[in-house]
Structure formats: C-alpha cells, structure tokens
C-alpha cells in the first residue's frame, strides 16, 4: 500500500541514492517490499496526481534512517552521482526508449555498440555536465524502470557512467582505483568477488556481488575518462556492451 510518509521520503532521497539502497535501509526499519514498491511508484508519479495527507508517526523513524544514508552517500560520490531530473532524451519517447540503435557515441568521445533491439537514454547527473549517465535497454523499456536497479537483471538494463579520470596522468591509476573500490566494499560489508578487467587498452576491475543483493559492477580507466558499469547480472548482454567499449582517448 501507498504510505504518505514513505512517498515524501522517497521524493527527497531518490535523486541521492539507488532504489535498492533505499529499499535495503528502509527494510531494516520494517518497511515491506510491497509498501516500498507502491510508495516508489507514487513518488515518481506527476506532482499533480500526488495525494497530500497528514504525516504518519513513522516519519520520525524514517528521518533517522536518512541521516545514515547521507553519510553513506558521501563515500560513494566517485562511483555514483545522483540522477538529474527527467529530461527529453534524443533517442527516447517521454515514457521510455523509443527505438533500437546500433551504437552510441558518448560525450567524452567513446563508442559503445549495442545488441540487436537495444537503444539508449542519455543524461547528465550534474549541472556542469561532467558525469554522463547512459542507460542501455531494449526498445520500449519504460523510464521508470531505470530507477529500480532491482529490475536491471530481468529487463536486461545496463547503466554506464562516464566522467573525468580522477587519476589521469598517473601510472598507478588502476591500483588506486582498486584500493578505493575495496575500501568502499569493506565499509559496506558486502559479499563479493573481484577480478582484474581489460577491455581493449582500458584497464580496471569487475565486482560480482552476492549480498546484500546480486548484481555486477565494472570500473575501467582511460587516459582521460573513467567508466563505471552497473548491471543486474553478468550475462551475454552485459558482456556484449562492456566489451564493445572503445575510448578515443586511449587510441591516441
């Protein structure tokens, strides 16, 4: 059921944290998956349809959880930037990806080739347009599905963030990247396996998560750009998109 205090809380925090992180934290406070899903849909609905009701007594408890989420978010800024407000993407309709495309040319001069039947939606997560976020999904996928990372595996969605390489010009960039990723993972008490990764001339790491929820992340460094991939599982679609990445800067 829709809970007004959850709707208000999700509206305030969905741009700061992934839906799965919000789901996990709120579950610790007794929020069921059904209440979360219904309230998330209400939070993402147009403002004119929102129903205003007095705040419930659980609002205080949820605000206590928000303090912990804000602290966690500070440590994730290198890896996750908050999504920008919905915009009109050149390759999608208002309700999702409109048509299939054969390839995507990124803001930083990189190229990703797409599986048959796939399209993309592009946005920038910050006003300065330094972090480019791209969703790769089947044509007809709804934009609302990009919010819930728990759907990525079953829908075949792969997300890519591209931003300036924080270790540009340093030969120890891959080592610094691995140390930072491991520091984040151990702090969050994740269960995972890690392996070295190389795509063309790009080097990095891949993390396969078993808990608290199953998914895969990959980080690759180019001379000027860092690429961060997120997918629900390590399958043929994810592998196809990941290994097709070619960075103009690394070919110079």
BAFI-3210 file (N, C-alpha, C; in Angstrom, 3 decimals, decimal comma, padded with zeros to 6 digits):
// residues 252
n [1|2|3|4|5|6|7|8|9|10|11|12|13|14|15|16|17|18|19|20|21|22|23|24|25|26|27|28|29|30|31|32|33|34|35|36|37|38|39|40|41|42|43|44|45|46|47|48|49|50|51|52|53|54|55|56|57|58|59|60|61|62|63|64|65|66|67|68|69|70|71|72|73|74|75|76|77|78|79|80|81|82|83|84|85|86|87|88|89|90|91|92|93|94|95|96|97|98|99|100|101|102|103|104|105|106|107|108|109|110|111|112|113|114|115|116|117|118|119|120|121|122|123|124|125|126|127|128|129|130|131|132|133|134|135|136|137|138|139|140|141|142|143|144|145|146|147|148|149|150|151|152|153|154|155|156|157|158|159|160|161|162|163|164|165|166|167|168|169|170|171|172|173|174|175|176|177|178|179|180|181|182|183|184|185|186|187|188|189|190|191|192|193|194|195|196|197|198|199|200|201|202|203|204|205|206|207|208|209|210|211|212|213|214|215|216|217|218|219|220|221|222|223|224|225|226|227|228|229|230|231|232|233|234|235|236|237|238|239|240|241|242|243|244|245|246|247|248|249|250|251|252]
n.u [000,824|000,283|002,165|002,085|004,140|006,337|006,314|006,864|009,405|010,856|010,697|012,378|014,845|015,387|016,876|019,374|020,227|020,402|017,518|017,575|019,351|017,891|015,670|016,833|017,776|015,400|014,002|015,211|013,990|011,517|009,893|007,951|008,471|006,302|004,977|007,073|007,417|004,886|004,820|007,071|006,300|004,254|005,751|007,189|005,278|003,526|003,468|000,947|-000,748|-000,304|-001,230|-002,024|-001,586|-001,912|001,175|002,448|003,086|005,403|007,214|009,243|010,973|011,843|013,237|015,409|016,729|017,473|019,651|021,764|021,886|022,719|025,318|026,462|026,222|028,131|030,525|030,288|030,472|032,421|031,745|028,971|026,839|024,151|021,077|019,930|017,068|014,161|014,466|014,168|015,226|017,267|016,931|014,646|011,168|008,728|007,913|009,897|012,555|012,548|013,319|015,427|019,007|022,179|024,627|026,278|027,527|029,550|029,721|032,368|033,847|033,869|032,799|030,064|028,846|025,679|023,557|021,339|018,127|018,330|018,339|019,169|019,286|020,218|021,745|022,864|024,222|024,778|024,745|026,984|027,620|029,530|029,422|028,334|025,506|024,296|021,724|021,332|019,065|016,305|014,340|011,419|011,458|010,427|011,008|010,750|011,650|014,365|014,947|014,633|016,986|016,842|015,417|017,074|018,437|016,420|015,240|017,300|018,823|021,535|023,670|025,713|028,188|030,098|032,934|035,402|038,677|039,884|042,512|044,064|046,929|048,531|050,507|049,817|047,101|045,127|045,706|045,140|042,431|041,413|042,033|040,405|037,820|037,748|037,930|035,459|033,718|034,351|033,677|030,943|030,281|029,828|029,215|031,273|033,027|036,090|037,727|040,430|040,249|040,224|039,562|040,017|042,364|041,833|041,981|040,958|038,665|036,320|033,417|031,610|028,663|027,288|025,767|024,457|022,446|022,229|024,298|026,305|029,250|031,476|034,613|036,500|039,491|040,448|042,847|041,846|039,262|036,954|035,114|032,116|030,297|027,081|025,100|022,411|023,184|025,908|025,783|025,183|024,308|025,250|028,048|028,430|027,918|029,776|032,319|032,355|033,070|034,933|037,462|038,184|040,255|042,129|043,156|044,837]
n.v [-001,195|002,345|004,574|007,621|008,941|007,529|008,074|010,852|010,804|009,259|010,895|012,919|011,657|009,918|010,924|010,936|008,403|004,956|002,957|000,385|000,617|002,353|000,721|-001,414|-000,136|000,912|-001,399|-002,388|-000,879|-001,944|-001,633|-003,021|-004,884|-004,626|-002,276|-000,502|-000,659|000,237|002,819|003,928|004,059|005,942|008,125|008,728|009,519|012,105|015,404|016,592|014,534|013,665|012,764|014,549|014,020|014,013|013,696|010,509|008,715|007,320|008,844|010,115|008,007|007,301|009,576|009,379|007,262|008,503|010,083|008,286|007,408|009,697|009,986|007,680|008,240|010,222|008,864|007,583|009,176|009,215|007,002|006,941|009,295|011,504|011,016|013,243|015,472|014,235|014,385|015,308|012,924|012,490|010,028|008,777|008,283|010,071|008,177|006,242|004,288|004,710|003,523|001,046|001,158|001,094|001,843|003,876|007,103|008,606|011,436|011,959|011,104|008,341|005,065|002,825|-000,253|-001,618|-004,390|-006,311|-004,850|-003,076|000,164|003,500|005,789|008,973|011,159|013,895|013,946|016,122|019,737|020,870|019,132|017,032|014,382|011,853|009,914|006,888|004,799|001,568|-000,356|-002,524|-001,599|000,225|-000,002|001,288|004,496|004,635|002,215|002,469|003,539|001,644|-000,436|-003,097|-004,268|-004,485|-006,871|-008,753|-007,287|-006,722|-004,363|-002,123|000,115|002,958|005,113|007,881|009,813|012,368|011,010|010,538|009,990|010,746|010,771|009,449|006,622|004,719|004,568|002,378|000,801|002,565|002,911|000,308|000,082|002,067|001,187|-001,277|-000,338|000,967|-001,233|-002,979|-001,363|-001,318|-003,892|-005,872|-008,942|-010,359|-011,002|-010,332|-009,310|-008,737|-006,584|-006,056|-004,187|-003,819|-001,336|-000,426|-000,586|-002,120|-003,126|-005,730|-006,289|-008,779|-009,129|-010,892|-010,451|-007,537|-007,769|-009,385|-008,399|-006,797|-004,856|-002,763|-001,177|000,926|002,428|005,059|007,147|009,734|009,429|007,890|004,915|003,561|000,728|-000,777|-003,545|-005,984|-008,624|-010,783|-011,404|-012,377|-010,051|-007,922|-008,491|-008,132|-005,383|-004,220|-005,152|-004,026|-001,415|001,352|003,677|006,870|008,470|006,613|005,579|007,324]
n.w [000,000|-000,490|001,368|002,834|004,250|003,391|000,649|000,628|001,773|-000,112|-002,371|-001,584|-001,453|-003,627|-005,672|-004,652|-003,863|-004,897|-005,755|-004,685|-002,554|-000,925|-000,502|000,948|003,281|004,362|004,784|007,027|008,908|009,026|006,770|004,288|001,176|-000,564|000,335|-000,130|-002,973|-003,919|-002,834|-004,018|-006,729|-006,474|-005,635|-007,902|-009,649|-011,578|-010,162|-009,932|-009,457|-006,965|-003,656|-000,861|002,533|006,150|007,938|008,919|012,018|011,716|010,400|011,824|012,422|009,882|009,118|010,823|009,635|007,291|007,961|008,222|005,591|004,229|005,190|004,130|001,411|000,950|000,762|-001,635|-003,846|-005,884|-007,362|-007,780|-009,029|-008,280|-010,069|-012,602|-012,925|-014,712|-018,245|-021,754|-023,830|-026,754|-028,043|-027,136|-026,227|-024,209|-022,347|-022,301|-023,910|-027,337|-029,810|-031,424|-031,587|-033,281|-032,260|-029,758|-029,319|-027,068|-024,779|-024,057|-026,197|-026,615|-027,779|-027,809|-028,811|-029,528|-028,548|-030,733|-031,109|-029,020|-027,450|-026,294|-023,500|-022,545|-020,151|-018,052|-014,824|-013,294|-013,054|-014,290|-016,254|-016,130|-015,405|-017,273|-017,802|-019,038|-020,129|-021,273|-022,976|-023,929|-026,774|-026,100|-023,368|-020,242|-018,765|-016,008|-015,149|-015,046|-012,602|-010,548|-009,577|-009,006|-011,014|-013,156|-013,926|-014,810|-016,845|-018,516|-018,442|-018,691|-017,097|-017,614|-016,402|-017,268|-016,662|-015,844|-015,454|-012,281|-011,712|-013,818|-015,895|-014,097|-013,455|-011,640|-011,575|-011,996|-009,722|-007,622|-008,101|-007,587|-004,849|-003,765|-004,457|-003,064|-000,449|-000,160|-000,480|001,655|003,783|003,581|004,109|002,135|000,317|-002,007|-005,124|-006,777|-009,781|-012,089|-014,937|-018,437|-021,257|-024,511|-024,657|-022,178|-018,647|-015,568|-012,976|-012,066|-010,155|-008,645|-007,009|-004,278|-002,012|-000,292|-002,270|-005,438|-008,099|-010,676|-011,028|-012,873|-013,416|-015,401|-016,603|-018,691|-020,446|-020,013|-019,071|-016,793|-016,611|-015,457|-014,995|-014,488|-013,829|-013,674|-013,716|-014,673|-017,751|-021,226|-022,552|-020,950|-021,125|-023,873|-024,243|-022,465|-023,436|-025,922|-025,684|-026,726|-026,407|-027,410|-026,406|-025,460|-027,726|-028,878]
ca.u [000,000|001,000|002,306|002,410|005,438|007,340|006,311|007,595|010,817|011,450|010,837|013,530|016,106|015,597|017,918|020,651|020,619|019,716|016,309|017,887|019,932|016,776|014,857|017,545|017,813|014,064|013,591|015,715|013,041|010,230|009,114|007,848|008,719|005,065|004,804|008,134|007,136|003,715|005,181|008,019|005,519|003,561|006,746|007,642|004,138|003,479|003,122|-000,469|-001,514|000,087|-002,250|-001,455|-002,229|-001,074|002,312|002,275|004,015|006,662|008,090|010,428|011,867|012,434|014,231|016,623|017,423|018,035|020,968|022,742|022,002|023,515|026,717|026,892|026,324|029,364|031,615|030,037|030,401|033,284|031,161|027,583|026,355|022,697|020,498|019,307|015,640|013,834|014,604|013,818|016,398|017,105|016,622|013,550|009,909|008,571|007,724|010,982|013,367|011,620|013,732|016,733|020,134|023,303|025,792|026,148|028,727|029,486|030,154|033,830|034,490|033,916|031,741|029,550|027,986|024,540|022,977|020,131|016,910|018,626|018,509|019,814|018,806|021,394|021,539|023,986|023,750|025,134|024,567|028,215|027,716|030,794|029,120|027,352|024,878|023,628|021,019|021,177|017,940|015,512|013,390|010,139|011,639|009,943|011,999|010,618|012,425|015,767|015,087|014,726|018,096|016,467|014,827|018,050|018,760|015,337|014,928|018,479|019,282|022,917|023,904|027,110|028,549|031,402|033,341|036,860|039,502|040,494|043,941|044,622|048,352|049,261|050,678|049,234|045,659|044,372|045,917|044,391|041,015|041,102|042,087|039,231|036,650|037,796|037,626|034,018|033,037|034,542|032,944|029,520|030,131|029,274|029,787|031,580|034,284|036,684|038,711|041,009|039,481|040,827|038,739|040,892|043,500|041,329|042,220|040,152|038,231|034,904|032,967|030,379|028,077|026,357|024,912|023,079|021,654|023,097|024,468|027,698|029,762|032,803|035,252|037,591|040,162|041,129|043,769|041,131|037,893|036,653|033,845|031,544|029,149|026,232|024,128|021,803|023,915|026,961|025,236|025,652|024,019|026,236|029,370|028,460|028,016|031,040|033,498|032,313|033,517|036,180|037,693|039,001|041,450|043,110|043,676|045,736]
ca.v [000,000|003,624|005,233|009,008|009,328|006,921|008,834|012,100|010,481|008,813|012,077|013,696|010,911|009,063|011,521|010,825|007,027|003,983|002,434|-000,799|001,055|002,849|-000,437|-002,167|000,615|001,035|-002,730|-002,524|-000,180|-002,623|-001,302|-004,205|-004,675|-004,166|-000,852|000,251|-000,577|001,105|004,196|004,397|004,450|007,194|009,202|009,050|009,996|013,569|016,093|016,925|013,375|013,307|012,962|015,110|013,597|014,306|012,801|009,434|008,748|006,658|009,791|010,369|006,865|007,358|010,657|008,871|006,459|009,376|010,555|007,262|007,386|010,845|009,677|006,693|008,851|010,999|007,982|006,959|010,186|008,879|005,919|007,194|010,657|011,462|011,252|014,542|015,382|013,694|015,301|014,733|012,350|012,496|008,717|008,116|008,956|010,500|007,045|005,277|004,217|004,613|002,663|000,415|001,844|000,171|002,283|005,125|007,921|009,308|012,822|012,015|010,559|006,880|004,411|001,543|-000,916|-002,177|-005,650|-006,121|-004,499|-002,186|001,591|004,134|007,055|009,686|012,360|014,299|013,916|017,362|020,910|021,157|018,103|016,302|012,954|011,422|008,639|006,300|003,547|000,720|-001,247|-002,888|-000,590|000,107|-000,008|002,500|005,248|004,359|001,007|002,829|003,941|000,467|-001,282|-004,484|-004,767|-004,482|-008,218|-009,361|-006,474|-006,587|-002,967|-001,870|001,545|003,393|006,481|008,303|011,061|012,535|010,092|011,280|009,672|010,982|011,086|008,663|005,233|003,846|004,762|001,152|000,373|003,486|002,594|-000,918|000,355|002,857|000,316|-002,224|000,402|001,156|-002,519|-003,486|-000,490|-001,650|-005,296|-006,629|-010,223|-010,140|-011,494|-009,270|-009,770|-007,730|-006,439|-005,280|-004,074|-003,086|-000,783|000,058|-001,495|-001,852|-004,265|-006,079|-006,781|-009,566|-009,085|-011,930|-009,879|-007,810|-008,201|-009,810|-007,544|-006,713|-003,523|-002,770|000,135|000,942|003,716|005,510|008,240|010,930|009,121|006,697|004,322|002,727|-000,037|-001,410|-004,457|-006,892|-009,893|-010,944|-012,255|-012,091|-008,651|-007,108|-008,735|-007,539|-003,930|-003,897|-005,421|-003,216|-000,053|001,835|005,045|007,663|008,954|005,555|005,189|008,385]
ca.w [000,000|-000,520|002,667|002,522|004,785|002,514|-000,608|000,858|001,998|-001,371|-003,230|-001,111|-001,470|-004,783|-006,518|-003,958|-003,663|-005,730|-005,130|-003,898|-001,283|-000,122|-000,108|001,971|004,536|004,930|005,248|008,385|009,781|008,982|005,574|003,430|-000,257|-001,193|000,670|-000,811|-004,414|-004,141|-002,484|-005,034|-007,909|-006,156|-005,555|-009,255|-010,429|-011,720|-008,916|-009,894|-009,023|-005,602|-002,638|000,364|003,766|007,314|008,104|009,888|013,142|011,340|009,696|012,643|012,260|008,545|009,110|011,451|008,622|006,257|008,389|007,857|004,132|003,800|005,482|003,153|000,094|000,822|000,372|-002,934|-004,891|-007,014|-008,127|-008,127|-008,948|-008,265|-011,372|-012,792|-013,097|-016,024|-019,366|-023,038|-024,454|-028,191|-028,595|-026,431|-026,020|-022,833|-021,442|-022,368|-025,117|-028,446|-030,907|-031,323|-032,210|-033,448|-031,486|-029,008|-029,245|-025,798|-024,625|-023,934|-027,382|-026,618|-028,545|-027,328|-029,784|-028,803|-029,026|-031,542|-030,394|-027,910|-027,634|-025,158|-022,959|-022,043|-019,350|-017,204|-013,446|-012,607|-013,921|-015,026|-017,299|-016,035|-015,285|-018,269|-017,469|-020,193|-019,892|-022,443|-022,698|-025,097|-027,228|-025,419|-021,914|-019,603|-017,997|-014,584|-014,855|-014,796|-011,208|-009,680|-010,027|-008,824|-012,258|-014,244|-014,378|-015,569|-018,023|-019,361|-018,452|-018,288|-016,903|-017,729|-016,037|-017,779|-016,040|-015,910|-014,678|-011,165|-011,644|-015,152|-015,910|-013,098|-013,872|-010,620|-011,564|-011,722|-008,337|-006,785|-008,303|-006,863|-003,413|-003,391|-004,555|-001,954|000,773|-000,123|-000,331|003,004|004,700|003,488|004,477|001,020|-000,068|-003,412|-005,689|-007,589|-010,756|-012,963|-016,173|-019,523|-022,456|-025,413|-023,923|-020,895|-017,537|-014,391|-012,175|-012,047|-008,851|-008,671|-005,671|-003,856|-000,969|000,137|-003,411|-006,528|-009,276|-011,089|-011,335|-013,501|-013,481|-016,370|-016,702|-019,895|-020,134|-019,547|-018,668|-016,009|-016,998|-014,394|-015,482|-013,483|-014,440|-012,721|-013,699|-015,673|-018,800|-022,586|-022,900|-020,231|-021,706|-025,206|-024,114|-021,798|-024,270|-027,153|-025,372|-027,300|-025,924|-028,343|-025,720|-025,289|-029,027|-029,369]
c.u [000,868|000,989|002,848|003,787|006,573|007,456|007,118|009,087|011,519|011,637|012,084|014,863|016,374|016,653|019,309|021,158|019,838|018,504|016,603|018,532|018,841|015,918|015,516|017,513|016,433|013,537|014,056|014,798|011,632|009,360|009,120|008,148|007,479|004,817|005,840|007,798|005,974|004,060|006,174|007,292|004,803|004,531|007,195|006,514|004,181|002,942|001,629|-001,324|-001,218|-001,035|-001,587|-002,264|-001,345|000,031|002,029|003,317|005,341|007,644|009,380|011,448|012,575|013,470|015,516|017,421|018,083|019,401|022,057|022,947|022,856|024,993|027,266|027,113|027,602|030,524|031,454|030,111|031,279|032,608|029,740|027,271|024,843|022,132|019,869|017,811|015,327|013,915|014,169|015,081|016,192|016,668|015,456|012,301|009,813|008,494|008,827|011,749|012,477|012,034|015,126|017,780|021,291|024,504|025,476|027,502|028,639|030,065|031,674|034,558|034,629|032,731|031,366|028,621|026,919|024,073|021,737|018,912|017,103|018,705|019,164|019,076|019,974|020,979|022,844|023,458|024,058|025,003|025,801|028,448|029,090|030,569|027,990|026,822|024,089|022,992|020,884|020,094|017,206|014,573|012,037|010,239|011,190|011,037|011,925|011,410|013,894|016,006|015,336|015,812|017,808|015,850|015,855|018,319|017,682|014,979|016,126|018,984|020,733|023,117|025,396|027,227|029,943|031,726|034,861|037,585|040,183|041,987|044,618|046,094|049,175|049,336|050,052|047,722|044,865|044,522|045,140|042,883|040,624|041,086|040,847|037,967|036,606|037,463|036,129|033,302|033,165|033,775|031,461|029,232|029,419|029,925|030,011|032,833|034,785|037,687|039,224|040,256|040,280|039,919|039,505|042,122|043,103|041,539|041,357|039,823|036,742|034,578|031,639|029,853|027,154|025,371|025,353|022,120|022,603|023,103|025,951|028,045|031,138|033,304|036,464|038,169|040,771|042,061|043,072|039,781|037,829|035,251|033,375|030,281|028,395|025,211|023,583|022,518|024,938|026,471|025,732|025,426|025,035|027,622|029,496|028,652|029,364|032,224|033,499|032,848|034,864|036,316|038,641|040,306|042,535|043,717|044,663|047,192]
c.v [001,260|004,246|006,639|009,408|008,733|007,674|010,118|011,843|010,080|009,974|012,872|012,993|010,079|009,628|011,407|009,392|006,117|003,430|001,212|-000,442|001,586|001,682|-001,192|-001,443|000,690|-000,315|-002,969|-001,834|-000,755|-002,306|-002,513|-003,850|-004,131|-002,686|-000,001|000,437|000,357|002,564|004,779|004,848|005,776|008,365|009,651|009,554|011,519|014,219|016,358|015,776|012,989|013,617|013,416|014,667|013,972|013,263|011,760|009,496|008,074|007,617|010,043|009,256|006,921|008,468|010,234|008,037|007,343|009,907|009,573|007,215|008,536|010,610|008,680|007,326|009,623|010,141|007,373|007,940|009,879|007,886|006,194|008,668|010,627|011,758|012,628|014,368|014,907|014,756|014,604|014,229|012,296|011,157|008,033|008,968|009,355|009,309|006,007|005,324|003,903|003,580|002,110|001,240|000,859|000,553|003,591|005,828|008,810|010,706|012,961|011,315|009,056|006,327|003,098|000,983|-001,710|-003,503|-005,379|-005,827|-003,538|-000,723|002,176|005,397|007,715|010,889|012,707|014,429|015,191|018,529|021,223|020,171|017,431|014,792|012,612|010,051|008,152|004,977|002,810|-000,309|-001,550|-001,748|-000,843|000,062|001,328|003,179|004,942|003,119|001,310|003,144|002,742|-000,467|-002,765|-005,105|-004,948|-005,881|-008,797|-008,577|-006,279|-005,163|-002,900|-000,359|001,841|004,839|006,765|009,669|011,189|011,558|010,860|011,026|009,869|011,386|010,302|007,205|004,259|004,000|003,499|000,663|001,261|003,211|001,365|-000,688|001,111|002,017|-000,657|-001,553|000,613|-000,154|-003,066|-002,651|-000,834|-003,111|-006,091|-008,004|-010,177|-010,922|-010,441|-009,870|-008,596|-007,734|-005,632|-005,351|-003,214|-002,626|-000,277|-001,000|-001,109|-003,118|-004,496|-006,673|-007,510|-009,670|-010,280|-011,411|-008,433|-008,108|-008,442|-008,797|-007,497|-005,257|-003,670|-001,341|000,043|002,352|003,907|006,640|009,469|010,624|007,860|006,226|003,383|002,056|-000,650|-002,272|-005,401|-008,220|-009,908|-011,928|-011,802|-010,632|-007,730|-007,254|-008,072|-006,027|-003,525|-004,032|-004,647|-001,804|000,251|003,322|005,767|008,089|007,897|005,104|006,207|007,900]
c.w [000,000|000,874|002,433|003,030|003,951|001,192|-000,457|001,023|000,703|-002,345|-002,865|-001,367|-002,712|-005,722|-005,889|-003,870|-004,595|-004,982|-004,268|-002,562|-000,368|000,386|001,056|003,311|005,190|005,416|006,684|009,398|009,665|007,792|004,644|001,977|-000,956|-000,923|-000,053|-002,277|-004,704|-003,881|-003,483|-006,283|-007,673|-006,128|-006,931|-010,148|-010,543|-010,459|-008,798|-009,393|-007,583|-004,628|-001,349|001,574|004,939|007,444|009,186|010,983|012,823|010,660|010,480|012,465|010,916|008,455|009,790|010,466|007,581|006,649|008,023|006,360|003,628|004,059|004,478|001,797|-000,101|000,362|-000,996|-004,098|-006,091|-007,934|-008,579|-007,952|-009,015|-009,648|-011,446|-012,930|-014,513|-017,112|-020,630|-023,702|-025,962|-028,769|-027,878|-026,383|-024,553|-021,874|-021,546|-023,675|-026,310|-029,480|-030,683|-032,062|-032,325|-032,586|-030,777|-028,964|-028,021|-025,823|-024,603|-025,087|-027,416|-027,416|-027,875|-028,405|-029,046|-029,386|-029,883|-030,678|-029,242|-028,357|-026,400|-024,735|-022,252|-021,216|-018,651|-015,785|-012,677|-013,575|-014,763|-016,175|-017,303|-015,930|-016,253|-017,871|-018,675|-019,772|-021,222|-022,131|-023,995|-025,472|-026,584|-023,912|-021,324|-018,797|-016,507|-014,182|-014,595|-013,323|-010,305|-010,197|-009,829|-010,063|-013,365|-014,801|-015,263|-016,816|-018,937|-019,485|-017,987|-018,206|-016,991|-017,293|-016,587|-017,202|-016,119|-014,980|-013,544|-011,023|-012,996|-015,061|-014,919|-013,539|-012,873|-010,537|-011,279|-010,286|-007,368|-006,888|-007,494|-005,355|-002,953|-003,426|-003,379|-000,624|000,922|000,174|001,081|004,030|004,719|003,807|003,387|000,916|-001,572|-003,813|-006,662|-008,571|-011,577|-014,287|-017,183|-020,731|-023,450|-024,659|-022,541|-019,818|-016,346|-013,642|-012,350|-010,690|-009,038|-007,240|-005,439|-002,814|-000,729|-001,019|-004,582|-007,674|-009,609|-011,408|-011,968|-013,610|-014,403|-016,467|-018,083|-019,511|-019,547|-018,892|-017,811|-016,382|-015,886|-014,941|-014,308|-014,214|-013,388|-012,621|-014,830|-016,733|-020,165|-022,969|-022,240|-020,848|-023,071|-025,142|-023,520|-022,748|-025,580|-026,938|-026,018|-026,978|-026,868|-027,708|-025,587|-026,602|-029,581|-029,390]
res [x|x|x|x|x|x|x|x|x|x|x|x|x|x|x|x|x|x|x|x|x|x|x|x|x|x|x|x|x|x|x|x|x|x|x|x|x|x|x|x|x|x|x|x|x|x|x|x|x|x|x|x|x|x|x|x|x|x|x|x|x|x|x|x|x|x|x|x|x|x|x|x|x|x|x|x|x|x|x|x|x|x|x|x|x|x|x|x|x|x|x|x|x|x|x|x|x|x|x|x|x|x|x|x|x|x|x|x|x|x|x|x|x|x|x|x|x|x|x|x|x|x|x|x|x|x|x|x|x|x|x|x|x|x|x|x|x|x|x|x|x|x|x|x|x|x|x|x|x|x|x|x|x|x|x|x|x|x|x|x|x|x|x|x|x|x|x|x|x|x|x|x|x|x|x|x|x|x|x|x|x|x|x|x|x|x|x|x|x|x|x|x|x|x|x|x|x|x|x|x|x|x|x|x|x|x|x|x|x|x|x|x|x|x|x|x|x|x|x|x|x|x|x|x|x|x|x|x|x|x|x|x|x|x|x|x|x|x|x|x|x|x|x|x|x|x|x|x|x|x|x|x]
***
